[in-house]
Amino acid sequence: MGRDNRPWIAMFSQTGSEIANIAETVKRWPDLIIVNERNIDRTIDSRLQGKNVVFVPNRPTEQDLKNLWSTYESPVITLHGWLRIIPPNLCNEYQIYNGHPGLITKYPELKGKDPQIRAIQGYYDIAGCVLHEVTAGVDEGRVLLEQNFSMIGLDERETFRIFSKTSLSLWIEFLKEKL
């Protein structure tokens, strides 16, 4: 692990399974896990039970997030399927990182929501994931890590499995240095 043992805040809008997979692998759980209330039927990963999970409104305000984040000194904030825009002021004030299941360094058109589905439907030969800094622009921050793979001959299920494995690999590499 990194030398600083910095606070880790992880955020998600879907199931939180990526956070649980990362935490189990790096043997450290986030100090705070933030999930937004959503008007959909979803199951949150059971491994998050008993962890410091806080629900925020579906569309949290800048103040909602700042109130939670400011209780930690110099946190590393990670987004794992967080489907909301982070306000620009917070992007400038905090170190925030996002994992993106689209190889936006090669295919900028895969910025935004559901890039893995668009890559599958577009019959891309190469796919991949990036880990980038969060800025005011959607998926516009500096790419810190990337990894690609061939999609040739893969069905949708196998492609999603490799996306997940690739993302996990990037997060582990990154967090071992940052935390």
Secondary structure, DSSP 8 states (H G I E B T S, - for coil): --SS---EEEEESS--HHHHHHHHHHT---SEEEEE--SS-----GGGTTS-EEEE-SS--HHHHHHHHTTSSS-EEEESS--S---HHHHHHSEEEEEESS-TTT-GGG-SS-HHHHHHHTT-SEEEEEEEE--SSTT-S-EEEEEEEE-TT--HHHHHHHHHHHHHHHHHHHHHHH-
